[in-house]
């Protein structure tokens, strides 16, 4: 059981690295035509960029399909990917972009730093010149900014 928990936690942590790399090199690279919708103001709830979740969903589904019978590592990797997806939805879509008005202002330094880092990322409207591509890891300079406010 401890091994399974370690697989879930390890997968969750690795997903932050994967998400960072995919965001920086794929979404701001060859798939910019899809991701660009996320960097432009709009009044609708959904954007073309939302289809990118399918990539991770398919991988998680395959892990569940092939790992369920034996309840082996593949199943637990699927759980880690799914939990990261849930965290992404809660943090990125609900807290940062306020797709539903569930969260108000916060005094939490980490959440404020995360929000600042994401706003800095969105300052650049084009595909080049952005910074802060991760979701949960925040560069220390954003903590300094969050403490000043």
C-alpha positions, 0 to 999 in steps of 0.5 A, spaced: 500 500 500 505 504 501 508 503 494 502 505 491 501 511 495 508 513 493 507 511 485 501 516 486 505 521 489 511 520 484 506 521 478 503 527 481 510 530 482 512 528 475 506 531 472 508 538 474 514 537 470 511 534 464 505 539 464 511 545 464 515 542 458 508 540 454 506 548 456 513 551 454 515 547 448 508 544 445 503 549 447 507 555 446 510 551 440 507 547 434 500 547 438 500 554 439 494 555 434 490 551 439 493 554 446 492 561 443 485 561 445 487 561 452 491 567 451 486 572 448 480 575 452 473 572 451 467 572 454 465 565 453 466 559 458 470 554 454 476 555 449 479 551 444 485 550 449 480 546 453 481 540 448 488 539 451 486 535 457 484 530 452 491 528 451 492 527 459 485 524 459 487 518 454 493 517 458 490 516 464 484 512 461 489 507 458 493 506 465 486 504 468 484 500 462 491 496 462 492 496 470 485 495 473 485 487 472 492 486 476 491 493 480 498 494 478 503 500 477 499 502 471 492 503 475 496 507 480 499 512 475 492 513 472 490 515 479 496 520 480 495 523 473 487 524 474 489 527 481 493 532 477 488 533 473 483 535 478 488 539 482 489 543 475 482 544 474 481 547 481 487 551 481 488 553 474 481 554 472 477 555 478 482 559 482 486 563 477 481 564 471 475 564 476 471 560 470 466 559 476 466 564 482 467 559 487 474 563 490 474 570 493 481 574 494 486 570 499 491 572 504 495 565 503 502 567 500 503 561 496 496 562 492 497 569 491 504 568 488 501 562 484 496 567 481 501 573 480 506 568 476 500 566 472 498 573 470 505 574 468 505 568 464 499 571 460 502 578 460 505 576 453 499 575 448 504 572 443 507 565 443 514 567 445 517 571 451 512 568 456 515 565 463 512 561 468 509 555 465 508 550 471 502 550 475 504 548 482 511 550 482 512 558 483 519 561 482 521 565 489 521 571 486 513 571 485 513 569 493 517 576 494 512 580 490 506 576 493 509 578 500 509 586 498 502 586 496 
